[in-house]
Amino acid sequence: MTPTHFAFSSTFMLGLMGLALHRTHLLSALLCLEAMMLSLFIALSIWTLQLDSTNFSASPMLLLAFSACEASAGLALLVATSRTHGSDRLQGLNLLQC
């Protein structure tokens, strides 16, 4: 495993571990998801550059567009949650209650 692959694998795994283990605030969960998406974007970009192929050149941009949509939906949920519940703490949310 090259140092580049190790760096992006460890970045993705750190984001996944942060998402799995540190679930106190919705904002921290969204930041972990964003870190995971950015590491996937950079890894996919480097992979297409290493292949020197034009077949996969649109894939990183498609992933970046989906990442932007995910971030905007997450921020909209964060704003709605903080307005209705007064906080973004995940322990204070009851998903069974409207």
All heavy atoms as an XYZ file, in Angstrom:
733
protein
N       0.855     -1.175      0.000
C       0.000      0.000      0.000
C       0.899      1.235      0.000
O       1.784      1.377      0.828
C      -0.901     -0.019      1.235
C      -1.849      1.138      1.318
S      -2.958      1.114      2.732
C      -4.180     -0.018      2.155
N       0.636      2.110     -0.946
C       1.447      3.319     -1.048
C       1.043      4.306      0.049
O      -0.045      4.196      0.625
C       1.246      3.969     -2.429
O      -0.118      4.369     -2.552
C       1.602      2.999     -3.545
N       1.893      5.257      0.356
C       1.541      6.251      1.378
C       0.301      7.068      1.024
O      -0.467      7.466      1.905
C       2.772      7.147      1.455
C       3.889      6.306      0.972
C       3.299      5.385     -0.052
N       0.077      7.304     -0.263
C      -1.115      8.044     -0.671
C      -2.383      7.247     -0.369
O      -3.348      7.784      0.179
C      -1.048      8.358     -2.176
O       0.177      9.014     -2.453
C      -2.197      9.227     -2.604
N      -2.364      5.961     -0.712
C      -3.526      5.120     -0.427
C      -3.746      4.980      1.080
O      -4.894      4.951      1.544
C      -3.352      3.737     -1.055
C      -3.442      3.766     -2.545
N      -2.343      3.561     -3.335
C      -4.486      3.998     -3.367
C      -2.695      3.642     -4.588
N      -4.007      3.913     -4.641
N      -2.664      4.893      1.821
C      -2.792      4.784      3.272
C      -3.393      6.059      3.866
O      -4.233      5.996      4.761
C      -1.427      4.496      3.908
C      -1.476      4.440      5.399
C      -2.058      3.370      6.049
C      -0.961      5.477      6.163
C      -2.129      3.319      7.420
C      -1.015      5.441      7.537
C      -1.595      4.350      8.175
N      -2.976      7.217      3.345
C      -3.488      8.489      3.866
C      -4.989      8.618      3.626
O      -5.742      9.003      4.534
C      -2.742      9.654      3.220
N      -5.442      8.275      2.434
C      -6.866      8.421      2.147
C      -7.693      7.340      2.818
O      -8.825      7.588      3.229
C      -7.118      8.445      0.645
C      -6.539      9.672      0.006
C      -5.612      9.565     -0.993
C      -6.899     10.938      0.440
C      -5.065     10.686     -1.564
C      -6.360     12.063     -0.114
C      -5.437     11.928     -1.124
N      -7.132      6.156      2.959
C      -7.842      5.102      3.693
C      -7.982      5.466      5.165
O      -9.041      5.272      5.766
C      -7.110      3.770      3.564
O      -7.083      3.362      2.234
N      -6.903      5.993      5.741
C      -6.971      6.371      7.156
C      -7.889      7.580      7.360
O      -8.591      7.654      8.370
C      -5.580      6.651      7.705
O      -4.999      7.747      7.037
N      -7.932      8.507      6.410
C      -8.847      9.644      6.518
C     -10.294      9.176      6.482
O     -11.123      9.627      7.278
C      -8.599     10.642      5.369
O      -7.241     11.031      5.379
C      -9.490     11.855      5.495
N     -10.587      8.248      5.584
C     -11.947      7.714      5.510
C     -12.304      6.954      6.781
O     -13.398      7.094      7.318
C     -12.087      6.808      4.289
C     -13.477      6.267      4.100
C     -14.445      7.051      3.513
C     -13.803      4.996      4.516
C     -15.730      6.568      3.343
C     -15.074      4.503      4.356
C     -16.043      5.289      3.761
N     -11.377      6.154      7.283
C     -11.643      5.368      8.486
C     -11.794      6.259      9.721
O     -12.605      5.974     10.599
C     -10.539      4.333      8.711
C     -10.532      3.232      7.678
S     -12.097      2.381      7.505
C     -12.187      1.514      9.039
N     -11.029      7.345      9.796
C     -11.183      8.285     10.910
C     -12.555      8.963     10.872
O     -13.188      9.156     11.915
C     -10.079      9.335     10.890
C      -8.734      8.888     11.439
C      -7.686      9.967     11.198
C      -8.838      8.562     12.906
N     -13.010      9.312      9.687
C     -14.352      9.880      9.569
C     -15.427      8.879      9.952
O     -16.401      9.213     10.621
N     -15.234      7.626      9.562
C     -16.191      6.580      9.906
C     -16.196      6.296     11.397
O     -17.260      6.127     12.004
C     -15.872      5.309      9.121
C     -16.848      4.158      9.226
C     -18.183      4.559      8.641
C     -16.295      2.948      8.516
N     -15.010      6.275     12.017
C     -14.932      6.046     13.458
C     -15.539      7.221     14.228
O     -16.203      7.029     15.245
C     -13.484      5.839     13.893
C     -12.833      4.626     13.304
S     -12.830      3.233     14.367
C     -11.886      3.787     15.731
N     -15.304      8.439     13.751
C     -15.907      9.606     14.386
C     -17.416      9.577     14.284
O     -18.121      9.962     15.215
N     -17.922      9.106     13.156
C     -19.366      9.011     12.981
C     -19.955      7.918     13.864
O     -21.037      8.082     14.425
C     -19.693      8.739     11.517
C     -21.156      8.705     11.119
C     -21.786     10.072     11.338
C     -21.286      8.292      9.678
N     -19.233      6.823     14.021
C     -19.764      5.701     14.797
C     -19.631      5.912     16.302
O     -20.511      5.517     17.065
C     -19.038      4.419     14.396
N     -18.557      6.538     16.744
C     -18.273      6.607     18.174
C     -18.632      7.933     18.827
O     -18.905      7.972     20.020
C     -16.792      6.306     18.421
C     -16.318      4.924     17.971
C     -14.827      4.793     18.193
C     -17.071      3.828     18.674
N     -18.613      9.018     18.084
C     -18.818     10.348     18.675
C     -20.128     10.928     18.152
O     -20.148     11.743     17.233
C     -17.639     11.254     18.320
C     -17.670     12.561     19.035
N     -17.551     12.675     20.385
C     -17.821     13.817     18.565
C     -17.620     13.944     20.723
N     -17.784     14.656     19.636
N     -21.239     10.485     18.727
C     -22.550     10.904     18.256
C     -23.242     11.789     19.284
O     -24.301     11.449     19.777
C     -23.411      9.682     17.974
C     -22.991      8.934     16.761
C     -24.022      7.908     16.418
N     -23.552      6.608     16.869
C     -24.292      5.541     16.941
N     -25.546      5.605     16.640
N     -23.789      4.401     17.338
N     -22.668     12.916     19.608
C     -23.329     13.795     20.564
C     -24.111     14.897     19.863
O     -25.219     15.205     20.260
C     -22.315     14.424     21.526
O     -21.337     15.117     20.763
C     -21.658     13.366     22.385
N     -23.543     15.490     18.832
C     -24.196     16.589     18.127
C     -24.401     16.224     16.662
O     -23.603     15.501     16.071
C     -23.356     17.866     18.202
C     -23.268     18.427     19.582
N     -24.283     19.161     20.136
C     -22.300     18.354     20.511
C     -23.936     19.527     21.359
N     -22.733     19.042     21.607
N     -25.457     16.765     16.086
C     -25.729     16.531     14.676
C     -24.674     17.181     13.802
O     -24.302     16.632     12.765
C     -27.126     17.066     14.329
C     -27.623     16.877     12.914
C     -27.670     15.397     12.553
C     -28.980     17.512     12.733
N     -24.146     18.311     14.225
C     -23.128     19.002     13.447
C     -21.852     18.174     13.345
O     -21.237     18.110     12.276
C     -22.832     20.376     14.048
C     -21.847     21.247     13.285
C     -22.378     21.528     11.891
C     -21.601     22.527     14.022
N     -21.441     17.516     14.417
C     -20.240     16.681     14.354
C     -20.451     15.466     13.453
O     -19.537     15.048     12.745
C     -19.811     16.246     15.753
O     -20.789     15.422     16.331
N     -21.669     14.920     13.441
C     -21.966     13.809     12.539
C     -21.918     14.267     11.089
O     -21.393     13.552     10.218
C     -23.321     13.217     12.875
N     -22.429     15.457     10.816
C     -22.384     15.979      9.452
C     -20.960     16.270      9.008
O     -20.600     16.048      7.846
C     -23.236     17.243      9.351
C     -24.746     17.042      9.444
C     -25.450     18.386      9.456
C     -25.247     16.185      8.321
N     -20.126     16.755      9.927
C     -18.726     17.004      9.582
C     -17.976     15.708      9.291
O     -17.128     15.660      8.391
C     -18.044     17.784     10.696
C     -18.390     19.262     10.766
C     -17.766     19.892     11.998
C     -17.942     19.973      9.521
N     -18.288     14.657     10.031
C     -17.664     13.348      9.761
C     -18.093     12.815      8.403
O     -17.270     12.268      7.660
C     -18.015     12.355     10.860
S     -17.220     12.694     12.416
N     -19.366     12.975      8.069
C     -19.834     12.555      6.748
C     -19.163     13.358      5.636
O     -18.802     12.808      4.590
C     -21.346     12.725      6.648
C     -22.198     11.644      7.265
C     -23.665     12.044      7.192
C     -21.983     10.336      6.576
N     -18.974     14.637      5.862
C     -18.321     15.474      4.855
C     -16.854     15.104      4.684
O     -16.336     15.101      3.569
C     -18.467     16.951      5.243
C     -18.152     17.896      4.136
C     -19.111     17.812      2.967
O     -20.281     17.468      3.160
O     -18.662     18.096      1.843
N     -16.187     14.777      5.775
C     -14.788     14.336      5.680
C     -14.679     13.024      4.909
O     -13.756     12.847      4.103
C     -14.190     14.174      7.075
N     -15.620     12.126      5.133
C     -15.619     10.867      4.389
C     -15.844     11.109      2.898
O     -15.162     10.506      2.052
C     -16.705      9.936      4.933
C     -16.410      9.390      6.300
S     -17.799      8.577      7.074
C     -18.221      7.348      5.896
N     -16.753     11.997      2.561
C     -17.028     12.281      1.151
C     -15.846     12.979      0.479
O     -15.524     12.686     -0.678
C     -18.292     13.132      1.014
C     -19.556     12.398      1.345
S     -19.866     10.986      0.282
C     -20.374     11.789     -1.205
N     -15.187     13.876      1.190
C     -14.026     14.556      0.605
C     -12.858     13.610      0.397
O     -12.139     13.707     -0.596
C     -13.615     15.741      1.480
C     -14.525     16.953      1.391
C     -14.075     18.024      2.360
C     -14.571     17.496     -0.015
N     -12.661     12.671      1.324
C     -11.582     11.694      1.125
C     -11.900     10.783     -0.060
O     -10.999     10.428     -0.832
C     -11.359     10.880      2.394
O     -12.442     10.021      2.646
N     -13.166     10.417     -0.228
C     -13.550      9.628     -1.406
C     -13.366     10.419     -2.691
O     -12.931      9.870     -3.710
C     -14.999      9.173     -1.287
C     -15.289      8.029     -0.343
C     -16.777      7.765     -0.284
C     -14.547      6.784     -0.763
N     -13.685     11.703     -2.670
C     -13.502     12.542     -3.849
C     -12.037     12.643     -4.249
O     -11.690     12.484     -5.422
C     -14.081     13.938     -3.604
C     -13.711     14.940     -4.649
C     -14.260     14.856     -5.912
C     -12.816     15.952     -4.370
C     -13.917     15.776     -6.890
C     -12.468     16.868     -5.331
C     -13.025     16.782     -6.594
N     -11.175     12.896     -3.277
C      -9.750     13.032     -3.590
C      -9.167     11.699     -4.052
O      -8.384     11.639     -5.008
C      -8.990     13.610     -2.378
C      -9.437     15.041     -2.133
C      -7.487     13.567     -2.596
C      -8.897     15.641     -0.865
N      -9.578     10.607     -3.411
C      -9.082      9.292     -3.825
C      -9.557      8.944     -5.230
O      -8.780      8.412     -6.039
C      -9.537      8.229     -2.830
N     -10.796      9.249     -5.552
C     -11.315      8.972     -6.891
C     -10.644      9.857     -7.931
O     -10.371      9.414     -9.057
C     -12.829      9.169     -6.913
C     -13.595      8.685     -8.124
C     -13.415      7.189     -8.300
C     -15.067      9.009     -7.991
N     -10.335     11.099     -7.576
C      -9.629     11.999     -8.499
C      -8.226     11.498     -8.776
O      -7.769     11.499     -9.929
C      -9.571     13.404     -7.918
O     -10.845     13.919     -7.733
N      -7.527     11.074     -7.739
C      -6.170     10.557     -7.936
C      -6.194      9.255     -8.729
O      -5.338      9.010     -9.581
C      -5.469     10.398     -6.578
C      -5.136     11.779     -6.026
C      -4.208      9.562     -6.683
C      -4.541     11.769     -4.665
N      -7.204      8.431     -8.498
C      -7.324      7.174     -9.221
C      -7.535      7.416    -10.715
O      -6.927      6.747    -11.553
C      -8.460      6.359     -8.638
C      -8.673      5.034     -9.279
C      -7.796      3.995     -9.305
C      -9.824      4.609     -9.985
N      -8.350      2.946     -9.984
C      -9.595      3.289    -10.408
C     -11.039      5.214    -10.284
C     -10.532      2.570    -11.130
C     -11.964      4.485    -10.996
C     -11.713      3.193    -11.412
N      -8.377      8.408    -11.076
C      -8.585      8.695    -12.493
C      -7.346      9.324    -13.123
O      -7.079      9.096    -14.303
C      -9.796      9.618    -12.697
O      -9.616     10.799    -11.943
C     -11.069      8.928    -12.308
N      -6.581     10.083    -12.360
C      -5.329     10.630    -12.897
C      -4.280      9.545    -13.105
O      -3.499      9.599    -14.054
C      -4.784     11.713    -11.964
C      -5.528     13.042    -11.977
C      -4.953     13.973    -10.928
C      -5.456     13.676    -13.346
N      -4.247      8.570    -12.225
C      -3.281      7.484    -12.364
C      -3.615      6.569    -13.545
O      -2.721      5.998    -14.158
C      -3.210      6.660    -11.082
C      -2.488      7.345     -9.971
C      -2.511      6.527     -8.695
O      -3.236      5.555     -8.580
N      -1.703      6.945     -7.731
N      -4.895      6.415    -13.854
C      -5.294      5.553    -14.968
C      -5.069      6.208    -16.325
O      -4.998      5.509    -17.336
C      -6.765      5.175    -14.848
C      -7.127      4.138    -13.808
C      -8.616      3.880    -13.847
C      -6.376      2.852    -14.052
N      -4.975      7.530    -16.366
C      -4.857      8.289    -17.621
C      -5.968      7.922    -18.595
O      -5.762      7.741    -19.785
C      -3.489      8.070    -18.283
C      -2.364      8.710    -17.511
O      -2.632      9.731    -16.843
O      -1.237      8.199    -17.562
N      -7.149      7.792    -18.054
C      -8.296      7.416    -18.863
C      -9.340      8.522    -18.803
O      -9.553      9.132    -17.763
C      -8.899      6.111    -18.340
O     -10.080      5.816    -19.036
N      -9.979      8.767    -19.942
C     -11.033      9.770    -19.970
C     -12.398      9.159    -19.680
O     -13.389      9.882    -19.587
C     -11.073     10.468    -21.339
O     -11.287      9.479    -22.353
C      -9.782     11.219    -21.592
N     -12.473      7.852    -19.522
C     -13.755      7.199    -19.258
C     -14.287      7.544    -17.876
O     -15.498      7.649    -17.692
C     -13.618      5.680    -19.374
C     -13.312      5.254    -20.785
O     -13.607      5.973    -21.730
N     -12.706      4.091    -20.931
N     -13.401      7.689    -16.893
C     -13.819      7.931    -15.519
C     -13.611      9.373    -15.086
O     -13.656      9.675    -13.904
C     -13.046      7.019    -14.572
C     -13.249      5.567    -14.853
C     -12.214      4.792    -15.354
C     -14.479      4.979    -14.635
C     -12.401      3.461    -15.622
C     -14.671      3.644    -14.891
C     -13.637      2.873    -15.396
N     -13.397     10.287    -16.017
C     -13.078     11.660    -15.633
C     -14.285     12.408    -15.064
O     -14.116     13.377    -14.333
C     -12.509     12.425    -16.826
O     -13.475     12.489    -17.855
N     -15.493     11.971    -15.365
C     -16.681     12.651    -14.837
C     -17.075     12.129    -13.465
O     -17.873     12.766    -12.771
C     -17.845     12.487    -15.804
N     -16.537     11.013    -13.051
C     -16.921     10.410    -11.774
C     -16.614     11.294    -10.564
O     -17.472     11.418     -9.679
C     -16.253      9.053    -11.605
O     -16.682      8.184    -12.611
N     -15.430     11.911    -10.459
C     -15.189     12.778     -9.290
C     -16.139     13.982     -9.233
O     -16.582     14.368     -8.153
C     -13.742     13.239     -9.455
C     -13.112     12.239    -10.323
C     -14.188     11.743    -11.221
N     -16.471     14.539    -10.377
C     -17.382     15.683    -10.376
C     -18.803     15.266     -9.993
O     -19.507     16.010     -9.313
C     -17.384     16.359    -11.756
C     -16.035     16.941    -12.114
S     -15.378     18.013    -10.831
C     -16.355     19.444    -11.053
N     -19.213     14.074    -10.399
C     -20.522     13.556    -10.006
C     -20.570     13.310     -8.501
O     -21.561     13.644     -7.838
C     -20.818     12.274    -10.775
C     -22.193     11.661    -10.591
C     -23.255     12.588    -11.144
C     -22.246     10.314    -11.274
N     -19.487     12.754     -7.957
C     -19.415     12.540     -6.515
C     -19.417     13.869     -5.758
O     -20.052     13.984     -4.707
C     -18.166     11.729     -6.159
C     -17.983     11.386     -4.699
C     -19.013     10.343     -4.278
C     -16.595     10.882     -4.438
N     -18.740     14.867     -6.284
C     -18.727     16.180     -5.651
C     -20.106     16.837     -5.688
O     -20.509     17.492     -4.721
C     -17.690     17.072     -6.333
C     -17.313     18.364     -5.634
C     -16.692     18.057     -4.285
C     -16.375     19.164     -6.486
N     -20.850     16.630     -6.767
C     -22.209     17.172     -6.843
C     -23.115     16.489     -5.825
O     -23.905     17.163     -5.139
C     -22.755     16.982     -8.252
N     -23.008     15.170     -5.687
C     -23.801     14.467     -4.679
C     -23.393     14.877     -3.273
O     -24.226     14.961     -2.368
C     -23.674     12.952     -4.839
C     -24.473     12.405     -5.979
C     -23.925     11.459     -6.822
C     -25.766     12.829     -6.216
C     -24.653     10.946     -7.874
C     -26.501     12.317     -7.266
C     -25.939     11.365     -8.103
N     -22.121     15.144     -3.071
C     -21.644     15.582     -1.764
C     -22.205     16.960     -1.419
O     -22.560     17.214     -0.264
C     -20.116     15.614     -1.763
O     -19.635     16.117     -0.562
N     -22.287     17.840     -2.391
C     -22.862     19.165     -2.143
C     -24.347     19.067     -1.816
O     -24.844     19.768     -0.932
C     -22.638     20.059     -3.358
N     -25.047     18.171     -2.512
C     -26.478     17.974     -2.202
C     -26.657     17.387     -0.811
O     -27.573     17.785     -0.075
C     -27.111     17.059     -3.242
S     -27.208     17.782     -4.875
N     -25.793     16.465     -0.437
C     -25.851     15.864      0.902
C     -25.571     16.908      1.975
O     -26.241     16.937      3.021
C     -24.843     14.720      0.979
C     -24.710     14.081      2.327
C     -23.472     14.541      3.064
O     -22.495     14.956      2.423
O     -23.513     14.488      4.308
N     -24.622     17.789      1.727
C     -24.291     18.827      2.702
C     -25.429     19.828      2.848
O     -25.755     20.243      3.971
C     -23.012     19.543      2.280
N     -26.055     20.188      1.754
C     -27.163     21.146      1.860
C     -28.376     20.532      2.552
O     -29.041     21.199      3.339
C     -27.546     21.670      0.475
O     -28.067     20.622     -0.315
N     -28.652     19.259      2.281
C     -29.761     18.591      2.978
C     -29.453     18.441      4.466
O     -30.338     18.613      5.314
C     -30.028     17.229      2.349
N     -28.207     18.140      4.798
C     -27.811     18.024      6.197
C     -27.914     19.344      6.938
O     -28.371     19.386      8.081
N     -27.510     20.429      6.292
C     -27.629     21.737      6.939
C     -29.082     22.161      7.093
O     -29.447     22.798      8.090
C     -26.850     22.785      6.150
C     -25.338     22.700      6.294
C     -24.666     23.726      5.401
C     -24.917     22.892      7.729
N     -29.923     21.805      6.130
C     -31.347     22.110      6.269
C     -31.948     21.333      7.439
O     -32.745     21.882      8.211
C     -32.077     21.769      4.975
N     -31.558     20.074      7.607
C     -32.014     19.294      8.754
C     -31.487     19.862     10.062
O     -32.195     19.873     11.075
C     -31.593     17.840      8.610
C     -32.391     17.013      7.629
C     -31.756     15.643      7.465
C     -33.814     16.881      8.086
N     -30.253     20.341     10.050
C     -29.675     20.941     11.245
C     -30.431     22.193     11.656
O     -30.734     22.386     12.841
C     -28.199     21.251     11.013
C     -27.457     21.934     12.148
C     -27.278     20.959     13.305
C     -26.131     22.451     11.677
N     -30.761     23.039     10.695
C     -31.503     24.265     10.995
C     -32.906     23.924     11.492
O     -33.386     24.507     12.478
C     -31.545     25.184      9.752
C     -32.544     26.307      9.927
C     -30.167     25.745      9.473
N     -33.560     22.979     10.837
C     -34.916     22.602     11.260
C     -34.908     21.984     12.651
O     -35.791     22.263     13.471
C     -35.520     21.629     10.255
N     -33.910     21.164     12.946
C     -33.813     20.530     14.261
C     -33.531     21.555     15.345
O     -34.129     21.509     16.425
C     -32.718     19.461     14.254
O     -33.017     18.508     13.249
C     -32.606     18.768     15.581
N     -32.617     22.475     15.067
C     -32.291     23.471     16.094
C     -33.448     24.446     16.318
O     -33.611     24.962     17.421
C     -31.017     24.216     15.725
O     -31.208     24.951     14.540
N     -34.263     24.680     15.300
C     -35.428     25.559     15.486
C     -36.523     24.875     16.286
O     -37.163     25.499     17.124
C     -35.981     25.999     14.144
C     -35.190     27.091     13.509
C     -35.854     27.572     12.256
N     -35.058     28.619     11.645
C     -35.328     29.136     10.469
N     -36.366     28.703      9.777
N     -34.564     30.081      9.982
N     -36.764     23.595     16.023
C     -37.871     22.924     16.701
C     -37.494     22.441     18.095
O     -38.300     22.502     19.011
C     -38.374     21.734     15.879
O     -37.294     20.838     15.642
C     -38.966     22.192     14.566
N     -36.258     21.955     18.266
C     -35.855     21.382     19.553
C     -34.952     22.296     20.376
O     -34.698     22.016     21.539
C     -35.141     20.044     19.323
C     -36.027     19.002     18.730
N     -37.015     18.367     19.438
C     -36.079     18.490     17.475
C     -37.629     17.506     18.657
N     -37.089     17.565     17.451
N     -34.413     23.339     19.757
C     -33.573     24.274     20.493
C     -32.125     23.843     20.623
O     -31.312     24.559     21.173
N     -31.775     22.678     20.114
C     -30.412     22.175     20.218
C     -30.188     21.153     19.106
O     -31.137     20.640     18.512
C     -30.195     21.513     21.575
O     -28.920     20.930     21.627
N     -28.906     20.859     18.852
C     -28.609     19.825     17.861
C     -28.069     18.552     18.512
O     -27.506     17.706     17.841
C     -27.624     20.338     16.820
C     -26.237     20.571     17.368
O     -26.119     20.814     18.581
O     -25.272     20.519     16.584
N     -28.292     18.408     19.802
C     -27.840     17.194     20.494
C     -28.693     16.012     20.060
O     -29.913     16.066     20.065
C     -27.927     17.372     22.003
C     -26.934     18.386     22.536
C     -26.943     18.445     24.040
N     -26.697     17.161     24.679
C     -25.496     16.638     24.908
N     -24.437     17.303     24.516
N     -25.368     15.486     25.519
N     -28.029     14.940     19.682
C     -28.742     13.778     19.173
C     -29.433     12.985     20.270
O     -30.404     12.284     20.003
C     -27.778     12.872     18.407
C     -27.242     13.450     17.097
C     -26.229     12.509     16.470
C     -28.352     13.749     16.139
N     -28.968     13.095     21.512
C     -29.614     12.374     22.599
C     -30.966     13.002     22.956
O     -31.835     12.330     23.494
C     -28.732     12.330     23.859
C     -27.612     11.345     23.772
C     -26.408     11.888     23.029
O     -26.293     13.088     22.814
N     -25.508     11.014     22.644
N     -31.128     14.274     22.682
C     -32.368     14.949     23.002
C     -33.457     14.765     21.967
O     -34.585     15.194     22.160
N     -33.123     14.142     20.853
C     -34.110     13.960     19.785
C     -34.827     12.633     19.956
O     -34.217     11.601     20.230
C     -33.419     13.984     18.427
C     -32.700     15.259     18.038
C     -32.031     15.078     16.690
C     -33.651     16.417     17.999
N     -36.108     12.671     19.787
C     -36.925     11.459     19.783
C     -37.459     11.305     18.376
O     -38.286     12.092     17.923
C     -38.067     11.544     20.800
C     -38.798     10.235     20.927
O     -38.453      9.262     20.277
N     -39.805     10.234     21.774
N     -36.973     10.303     17.637
C     -37.364     10.150     16.247
C     -38.775      9.598     16.092
O     -39.335      9.643     15.006
C     -36.373      9.234     15.548
C     -34.941      9.775     15.474
C     -34.031      8.776     14.797
C     -34.907     11.093     14.728
N     -39.360      9.081     17.150
C     -40.709      8.546     17.075
C     -41.769      9.610     17.288
O     -42.952      9.364     17.123
C     -40.891      7.418     18.080
C     -39.979      6.220     17.895
C     -40.198      5.232     19.030
C     -40.212      5.570     16.553
N     -41.327     10.794     17.686
C     -42.244     11.883     18.001
C     -42.084     12.985     16.966
O     -40.973     13.350     16.596
C     -41.904     12.403     19.388
C     -42.901     13.340     19.973
C     -42.448     13.751     21.371
O     -41.263     13.842     21.635
N     -43.408     13.986     22.240
N     -43.185     13.533     16.476
C     -43.109     14.598     15.459
C     -42.842     15.943     16.083
O     -43.156     16.246     17.156
C     -44.379     14.667     14.651
S     -44.571     13.259     13.577
